[in-house]
Amino acid sequence: MIKIEHLKKAYPDVTPLEDVSVEIRDGDVISVIGPSGTGKSTLLRCINQLEKPTSGKIWLDGQEITDPKCDINRVRRKMGMVFQSFNLFGHKTVIENIMLAPMDLLGKSKQEAYDTGMRLLRTVGLAEKALSYPDELSGGQKQRIAIARTLAMDPDVILLDEPTSALDPTMVGEVQAVIRDLARTGKTMMIVTHEMNFARAISSRVFYMDEGGIYEDGTPEQIFDHPRRENTRRFVRRLKVLELNIASRDYDFLGMAGDIAAWCARNQIAPKLASRIQLVFEELTGLLIPPLDAPRLQAVCEYAEQTEQAAWTLTCNGPRRDVSADKDNLALAVLRGMTESMEYSWNEGEEMGNKVRVEVRRG
């Protein structure tokens, strides 16, 4: 249904989309997730041609909609857009808001537009608000009206740009319920959302966006339970990451200790766990660095907010050396007392082939 080839969107100071190529099939329900600033909303706005791509091509049902000769207003009749901010006409009643586009753009009679509008209001549970004005509605009700207005055009594709982000938390559920029902109708849908449980529940596919494009594309089970790529794993598991690099025996230990303490404070890590994170780093580097004449070491700490668990992964150069096997080492005994587990692996052929991963003990 939608085909995108080498889509790029650049602004003077940032390029959110570097190179996007993907096919969206008829009936797909796609949740678009990822960190802020990774081009999620920009992708939707390029598909709907609210933003003109810098380069690349987009087809809808075999028609290139990025062609300057394309009648984009006709194309937009096939694509409905639901925005964060509702965009309802404040001087018109709810039913008038829904009737307007079908009458003006599709040539429907007033009666036909009214009948369709009332049917859709019943679908979203707001038939009794037909004669109300937008400023008489709650945020959740306004968004449900905006969805009904989009459906009144009977689009082939529905694009929803963070439809619950502007709502009070108590109103999010009512809008999500309407979108869930809509997802079961077979409509092709793309939804930008920060609600991970919602994305998992309604989607047939999930796009994780990062590094200027669709970083990973898969089923909800793959993306949320078995992500293949590192940035996806960190995002869906809400991992906070600290990376430190050592390239000399005379590295700034005190500076790194300060970086670790500041990172723990910034992520509101409990003082006892923060102390152990610091001590585990000290003991691990004390085991790995002394035997090396020209050490090269990367240390990555991951902290999971949901489970309050932390883990260090250290990789370093040098010959194969399993520090976890040195049973007579006092530092190793101290380290084991502060960790839940320790795993060593050797990656043959890599410059930094030694890898140690430890999970820091919480209690």
Residue pairs with C-beta under 8 A, 6 or more apart in sequence:
1 24
1 25
1 26
1 28
1 60
1 61
1 156
1 157
1 188
2 23
2 24
2 47
2 58
2 59
2 60
2 157
2 188
3 22
3 23
3 24
3 58
3 59
4 20
4 21
4 22
4 23
4 24
4 47
4 56
4 57
4 58
4 59
5 21
5 56
5 57
5 58
6 19
6 20
6 21
6 55
6 56
6 57
7 17
7 19
7 20
7 21
7 43
7 46
7 53
7 55
7 56
7 57
7 58
8 15
8 17
8 18
8 19
8 20
8 53
8 54
8 55
8 56
9 15
9 16
9 17
9 39
9 42
9 46
9 51
9 53
9 54
10 17
10 54
14 37
15 54
15 212
16 37
16 38
16 39
16 42
16 212
17 39
17 42
17 43
17 46
17 53
17 212
17 213
18 211
18 212
18 213
19 56
19 212
19 213
20 39
20 43
20 56
20 213
20 214
22 207
22 214
22 217
24 30
24 188
24 190
25 188
26 188
27 186
27 187
27 188
27 204
28 188
28 189
28 204
28 205
29 183
29 187
29 188
29 189
29 191
29 202
29 203
29 204
29 205
30 189
30 190
30 191
30 203
30 204
30 205
30 206
30 207
31 191
31 192
31 193
31 198
31 199
31 202
31 203
31 205
31 206
31 207
31 220
32 40
32 43
32 44
32 190
32 191
32 192
32 193
32 206
32 207
32 209
33 40
33 192
33 193
33 194
33 196
33 199
33 206
33 207
33 208
33 209
33 223
33 235
33 236
34 40
34 207
34 208
34 209
34 210
34 215
34 235
35 210
35 235
38 209
38 210
38 211
38 212
39 209
39 212
39 213
40 192
40 209
41 161
41 162
41 192
42 51
43 209
44 81
44 159
44 161
44 190
44 192
45 51
45 161
46 52
46 53
46 58
47 58
47 79
47 157
47 159
47 190
48 76
48 79
48 81
48 159
49 65
49 66
49 72
49 75
49 76
50 81
53 66
56 66
57 64
57 66
58 64
58 65
58 66
59 65
60 75
60 78
60 79
60 157
61 78
61 156
63 70
63 75
64 70
65 72
65 75
77 105
77 106
77 153
77 155
78 155
78 156
78 157
79 155
79 156
79 157
79 158
79 159
80 150
80 151
80 153
80 155
80 157
80 158
80 159
81 150
81 158
81 159
81 160
81 161
82 143
82 146
82 147
82 150
82 158
82 159
82 160
82 161
82 163
83 146
83 161
83 163
84 161
84 162
84 163
84 165
84 166
85 166
86 134
86 139
86 142
86 143
86 145
86 146
86 166
87 146
88 97
88 134
88 142
88 145
88 146
88 149
89 96
89 97
89 100
89 134
90 133
90 134
90 135
91 133
92 100
92 133
93 130
93 131
93 132
93 133
94 121
94 126
94 129
94 130
94 131
94 132
94 133
94 134
94 137
94 145
95 114
95 117
95 118
95 121
95 130
95 131
97 134
97 145
97 149
98 113
98 116
98 117
98 120
98 121
98 145
98 148
98 149
98 152
99 110
99 113
99 114
99 116
99 117
99 152
101 149
101 152
101 153
102 108
102 112
102 113
102 116
102 117
102 152
102 153
103 109
103 110
103 113
105 153
106 153
108 116
113 152
116 152
117 130
117 148
117 152
118 127
118 130
120 148
120 151
120 152
121 127
121 129
121 130
121 145
121 148
123 148
123 151
123 178
123 181
124 144
124 145
124 147
124 148
124 178
125 144
125 174
125 178
126 141
126 144
126 145
126 148
129 136
129 137
129 141
129 145
134 142
134 145
137 145
138 168
138 171
139 166
139 167
139 168
139 171
140 167
140 168
140 170
140 171
140 172
140 174
140 175
141 174
143 163
143 164
143 166
143 167
143 171
143 175
144 174
144 175
144 178
146 163
147 163
147 175
147 178
147 179
147 182
150 158
151 158
151 182
155 187
156 187
156 188
157 187
157 188
157 189
157 190
158 182
158 187
158 188
158 189
158 190
159 189
159 190
160 179
160 189
160 190
160 191
160 192
160 193
161 192
162 192
162 193
162 194
163 175
163 179
163 191
163 193
164 171
164 172
164 175
164 176
164 193
164 195
164 198
165 194
167 175
172 195
176 195
176 198
179 191
179 202
180 201
180 202
182 189
183 189
183 202
183 203
191 199
191 202
191 203
193 199
196 224
196 236
199 206
199 220
200 206
200 220
200 224
203 220
204 219
204 220
205 217
205 218
205 219
205 220
206 217
206 218
206 219
206 220
206 222
206 223
206 224
207 214
207 216
207 217
208 214
208 215
208 216
208 217
208 223
208 227
208 229
208 231
208 232
208 235
208 236
209 215
210 231
210 232
210 235
211 231
215 229
215 231
215 232
216 223
216 227
216 228
216 229
216 232
218 227
218 228
222 228
223 232
223 236
224 236
227 233
227 236
233 239
234 241
234 302
237 304
237 306
238 304
238 305
238 306
239 302
239 303
239 304
239 305
240 263
240 267
240 302
240 303
240 304
240 305
241 300
241 301
241 302
241 303
242 259
242 260
242 263
242 300
242 301
242 303
243 298
243 299
243 300
244 256
244 259
244 260
244 281
244 298
244 299
244 300
245 297
245 298
245 299
246 256
246 285
246 289
246 295
246 296
246 297
246 298
246 299
247 295
247 296
247 297
248 295
249 289
249 292
249 293
249 294
249 295
253 285
256 281
257 278
257 282
260 277
260 278
260 281
260 301
261 274
261 278
263 301
264 273
264 274
264 277
264 278
265 274
267 303
267 305
269 277
269 303
269 308
269 310
270 308
273 308
273 310
273 360
273 362
276 310
276 338
276 360
276 361
277 301
277 303
277 310
277 312
277 360
279 338
280 312
280 335
280 338
280 339
280 358
280 360
281 299
281 301
281 312
283 331
283 332
283 334
283 335
283 338
284 299
284 312
284 314
284 335
284 356
284 358
285 297
285 299
285 314
286 331
287 323
287 326
287 329
287 331
287 332
287 335
288 295
288 297
288 314
288 316
288 321
288 323
288 354
288 356
289 295
289 297
289 316
291 318
291 321
292 316
292 317
292 318
294 317
295 316
295 317
295 318
296 316
296 317
296 351
296 352
297 314
297 315
297 316
297 317
297 352
298 314
298 315
298 316
298 352
299 312
299 313
299 314
300 312
300 313
300 314
301 310
301 311
301 312
302 310
302 311
302 313
303 309
303 310
304 310
308 362
309 359
309 360
309 362
310 359
310 360
311 357
311 358
311 359
311 360
312 356
312 357
312 358
312 360
313 355
313 356
313 357
314 355
314 356
314 357
315 352
315 353
315 354
315 355
315 356
316 352
316 354
317 351
317 352
317 353
317 354
318 354
320 346
320 353
320 354
321 354
322 344
322 346
323 329
323 332
323 344
323 356
324 332
324 342
324 343
324 344
324 356
325 344
326 332
335 342
335 358
336 342
337 361
338 360
338 361
339 358
339 359
339 360
339 361
340 358
340 359
340 360
340 361
341 358
341 359
342 356
342 357
342 358
343 356
343 357
343 358
344 354
344 355
344 356
345 355
345 357
346 353
346 354
346 355
347 353
347 355
